[in-house]
Amino acid sequence: MVVLAFAALLTPGIAEGQVRDEPVEILDETLEDYRVVVRILPRVPAVGQINFNVVPTTAGDGSPVRNATITLTAHDAEDIPTYQVRALNTPFSQEEYVGNLVLRAEGPWSIHIEVETEELGTEVFVAKLTVAPAAVGATPEAGWLMVLVMVAFLAGGGFLWLSSRRALARRAESEPQA
């Protein structure tokens, strides 16, 4: 019961932290035919998976670009293309394209966003970002969770030991003495 109460106390803080994490804009640029807005999550890019949200519009009237082929290519500090992914439409919005890149090294990266349609042709946008080291720091919530798990294991082990002792005592009482 105490375990469930403790878990219930932690849950609102965890859910609240997830709701507040909004994407951050890293690029809003217009070239000849396209205007592209790129947002990323997490807000501070770190080694690991980074979610890219690309919204292309036409440069002239700002109308949404549909049926585009959008390719994201990550170039490392030496400008060597390292990872590539195709950004796809989301079911919620045909104007929004989403792609995930896994960057395995910290430091400066440039993300080349290639937008291509039959009507407007191909253009390449470049977004610069600095990838931080992987966050492996301890948080108070993680510490409390570890304490909770340890208490659960100890309580479970104690319960099994006590139950075993009681069962052995009952068995010894019920056996006839010779």
N, C-alpha and C positions, 0 to 999 in steps of 0.2 A: 504494500500500500504506500509506504514511504517512497519507494522507488518511482511509482507512478506519479505521485505528487511532485517529486523532484523533476521528473521528465516534463511534466506539464508546465512547471515554472520556466524551464529553459526554452520550450517551444516558441512562445511569442517573440522572444528576442531573436531567435534564428530566423523565423519567418519575416520579421520586420527588417532584418538586415538584407534579405534577399529582395524584398520589394523595393528598397531604396536604390538598388544598383541599376542605374539608368545608363545607357550607352553614351559615350563621349564622342563628339565630332572631331575627326582628325583631318578631314579634307572637305573643302567646299570650293570647287574650281570649275571654271568654264573655259573650254577650248573652242575650236571652230564650230562644231556641230552639237556638242553635248555639254551639259552641266552635270557634275557628279558630286553627290554628298556621301561621305563615308563616315560611318560611326563604328566604334568598337566596344566590345566588352571582353574582359574586365576594363574598368576605367583606367587603371594603371596596368599596362600590358606587362606580363611577367612570363618567364620561360614556361612553356606549356601551350595549351589551346587558347586561341584568340578568335573570337567571333566577329566577323566583318559584316556590316549591314550596308549595302550599296543602293542608293536611289538615283538612277539616271533620269534626266529630263532633257528635252531639246533646248539648245541654247537660244533659239529664236523666241519661241512663245512659252517655254516652260512646260509644255505638255509632257506627260509621262512617256517614257520609252518602253514599249512592250516588245516581247519576243527578242530580247537582246541576248547575245552570248557574252557573258562577263567572266573573264579569267583573272584570278588574283595570283600574282607571282611574287614570292618573297625573295629579295636579294639581300645577302649578308653584307657585312662591313666592307668586304672587298668587291662588292657589286656583282657577286656570282649568284645566278639564279639557283636557289636551293630547294624551295618548295613551291608547288603550284596546285591550285584548286579551282574548280569551276563554281561560281556563285549561281545559285538557283532561286527561282521565284518561290515565295512563301505561299501557302494556301490562303493566307489571310489577306494578302495584298499582291496583285500582279505587277505593281510598280516597284516592289522591293525585292532585292536579291540578297541572299545570305550565303556566306561561305565561311568555313572554319579552317584556319591554318594552325599547325602545331609547330611552334618555333622552339628549337632545342638549345639555343645559345642566347646569352644575354648580350646587350650592346646595341649599336645602331643598326637598324634595318630599313630598307625601302621597299614598299609594297607597290608593285606596278599593277594598275587596274586597267585592263584592256576591255573596252566596250565596243561591241560590233553589232551592227544591224545591216540588213540588205539595203535599206533606204538611205542611211546616213554614213555608212562605211565604218572604218575602224579608227579609234583614237585611244591613246595610252596616257593615263594619269599616274602621277607618282606621289605617294604619301610617305613621309618620313616618320618613323617612330623609334623610340628607344625602349628596348625590352629589358626589364629589371630581372634580377635573379629570382629564382623560384622562392615563393614565400613559405618558409617552413617554421615560422615562429610559433611559439606556444601562446595560446590565448587563455584567459580565465575560464571560458566555457569548456575548452578542451581539458583543462585540469580538473574541473568539476566532473566532467563526463568520465574521466579516468578513475577518479575517486569512486564515482557511482558504480562503475563496472567492477572495481576491486571489492567494494562492499558486497555487491551481488554475488560474486564468486565466493567470498568468505562466508557469507550467510548461507549460500547453497551448500557449501562443503560442511559447515557446522550442522545444518539441518540433516544432511545425509548421515553424518557421524552419529548424531543423537538418535535418529530413527533406527539406525543399525544397532546401537547399544540397547535400545528399548526392545527391539525385536528379539535380540539374543537373550535378554533377561526374561521375556515372556516364554520363550522356548525352554529356557532352563527351568522355569517354574512349572511348566506343564509336563515335562518329562518325569516319568516315575523314577524314584530313587532306588538304587539296587542295594 
